[in-house]
Amino acid sequence: MMGKEPVPPESLIVGRILAPWGIRGEVKVEVLTDFPERFAPQKVVYLNARPLEIESCRPHKQHLVVKLATIDSVEDTEKLRGQDLTIPSSELSRLPEGQYYTFQLIGLKVLTTDGEHLGQIADIMTTASNDVYIVKGKRGEILIPAIEDVVKSIDLEEGKMVIEAIEGLLD
């Protein structure tokens, strides 16, 4: 990973079909993207690498009710339960400065401002207030809050993140 930006996966999951909705082929979808406009009518999502146009979409509680082209009955939708809706990585939205996709952060080396190597980011946990980077290394598992006081720099080209080890963080 050193020396170049992480390569995105070929496709990214933007939603998961939770259950059939009604009898006309609609499905309840859990949105797994920060860009829910991907579900607007005439947009295309992929189901098992098969492109499907979105015919309609409406919010329902914290989910969406989506009608996919060619899926027209409750029998069709029942088979889709738990399936992921994806987009090709070529359709990735550009993120604002200082924001990153998960695939860009997983695997980054984590160093303190003193130069101590703590390990690599193994996972990212989302909390109500901020993300938390789960770093695995010689000290075991360390939880690093994704806040300005702690995260000092992220360098994708060098594959590293530098953190300030504030009091209590590494104890």
C-alpha positions, -999 to +999 in steps of 0.1 A: +000+000+000+030+022+003+035+050-022+000+049-039-036+056-031-057+025-021-076+010-051-113+010-046-131-023-048-147-029-082-181-021-068-194-004-037-225-014-017-250+015-016-280-004-002-293-037+012-327-051+003-344-059+036-378-072+026-406-071+000-429-041+003-465-046-009-475-068-039-462-048-069-425-056-067-413-028-044-386-035-018-376-019+015-340-008+013-315+000+040-294+029+026-257+022+030-244+054+013-240+090+023-255+098-011-291+086-010-298+104-043-283+073-059-318+059-056-336+086-076-358+074-105-338+066-138-306+060-118-291+025-122-280+002-094-266-033-097-279-065-082-255-094-085-237-075-113-270-070-132-279-034-139-314-024-128-331+010-133-349+025-104-385+032-114-395+049-081-383+056-047-398+071-015-387+074+021-403+052+048-391+058+083-353+054+082-354+033+050-365+037+014-392+019-006-378+013-040-393-001-072-367-017-095-373-023-132-383-059-141-390-068-105-428-068-106-442-093-080-439-102-044-425-136-056-397-117-074-389-096-044-390-124-019-358-139-035-340-106-031-342-104+007-307-096+021-292-089-013-269-059-018-274-031-043-241-018-057-226+007-080-193+005-099-164+022-082-161+044-113-193+062-101-177+071-067-186+106-056-158+129-048-156+136-011-149+170+004-113+177+016-105+158+047-132+131+042-123+095+032-140+063+021-136+034+045-115+014+019-090+043+019-085+041+056-084+003+063-048-008+064-032+026+071-003+025+094-010+045+126+019+064+142+020+088+171+034+123+167+064+109+187+070+083+159+057+053+178+041+027+154+008+016+169-004-008+142-028-006+113-064+004+110-083-029+110-119-015+111-140+016+116-168+018+141-195+045+137-208+061+168-233+089+174-206+115+179-177+104+156-161+074+139-136+053+159-107+037+142-099+002+155-061-002+154-045-036+158-008-038+166+018-048+192-003-032+221-033-052+210-065-034+199-065+004+204-096+026+198-087+059+182-115+086+180-117+103+146-115+138+161-093+168+153-076+167+187-064+132+180-060+127+143-033+151+131-028+139+095-038+113+070-015+106+041-030+082+016+001+083-006+024+072+022-003+049+037-002+064+072-022+083+098-005+104+125-022+108+158-017+128+190-017+104+219-038+125+242-039+116+279-056+083+286-058+072+249-031+046+250-035+035+287 
